[in-house]
């Protein structure tokens, strides 16, 4: 019988479908109910998986990388369950999870997989947007003393600003935070409040977080090659559906030595401090804002399509709440003219247009006007100089 790939748009169905997929049923591709354009153009509700991997795949996760290019990460049941087992061991045992992240993201799917493996029911934070009140309500529905939650830094900041939510977090066995770099000041606030914070590092290609506080979980292996972080172990994805070239580029075979024979090239820069991994950032132009990947080149292209912003340059800047945010620069001669008020209105309209095209996380937090954009000797914009100008006076990640 041919295994099918089923697109699931209703978040309420994802847990049930995932449970069946982990037991050998049809693979699933969860997508956001209001979006899913990638899925509708690249996979129908019953597309056959490639013959070479179809019997191993349980889950496909849609994501986009440094170019904004759509990718479909294919994960086996073995990889998902290996990640769940390694996480459970690293966190000190099973428990009940609060589901605070969307179930079309790997971090939200991790919560479901870990709950299935532990035999517990996750409690979802309800509402159209994440709030401290909704989180407190979810905590009140927990039935197991051992409790866990996975958050992005912006959610953690929201909860730390609320007395009741902060007190609830202190009762959790562990609060995982990931999806992007966690500002040091934010982590310090959490720990000062008695919260056991665990910084999680991983991606869809590794079935989610597989390095906790710099240390690999389970049998995950870490190495750094030419400054690039590479991960190996049982939780690696099979590859990218429909993109054998990218699969070959990012998943490499290396049969030398006693370690894993297959490694995932993360495109992250980092180094090893003894056995502990230190990640210093992306090697490409992608930032992660509020747990969402934002390709700066795509933001720049969208902004340049707006009247008066054809010369726009977009860089990333550290932000205490969102981790990183886009900041745009244009020259005074950009052609906007008029009063300061009209220029501000034009900037607001351009930012809103970028948000409509690429999503809220891609909206530049501001557009700065400079007399002249700095250039390299090659004549190209000096993005590093602009990034230094965009950086806050006190870098929260320092």
Secondary structure, DSSP 8 states (H G I E B T S, - for coil): ---EEEEE--HHHHHHHHHHHHTTS-EEEE--TT--HHHHHH--TTEE--TTTTTTEEEEEEEE-TT--EEEEEEEHHHHHHHHHHHHHHHTS--EEEE-S-TTSHHHHHHHHHHHHHT---EE--SSS--HHHHHHHHHT---SSEEEEE-HHHHHHHHTSHHHHHHHTTSSEEEE-SS---HHHHHHHHHTT--EEEEEEEGGGTEEEEETTEE-TT-EEEEETTEEEEESTT---EETT-HHHHHHHEEE--SSSS-SEEEEEEEEEEEETTEEEEEEESSSEEEETTEEEEHHHHHHHHHTSTT-TT-EEEEEEETTTEEEEEEEEEGGGS--S-HHHHHHHHHHHHHHHHHHH-GGGS-S-EEEESS--B-TTSSB-HHHHHHHHS-SS-TT-
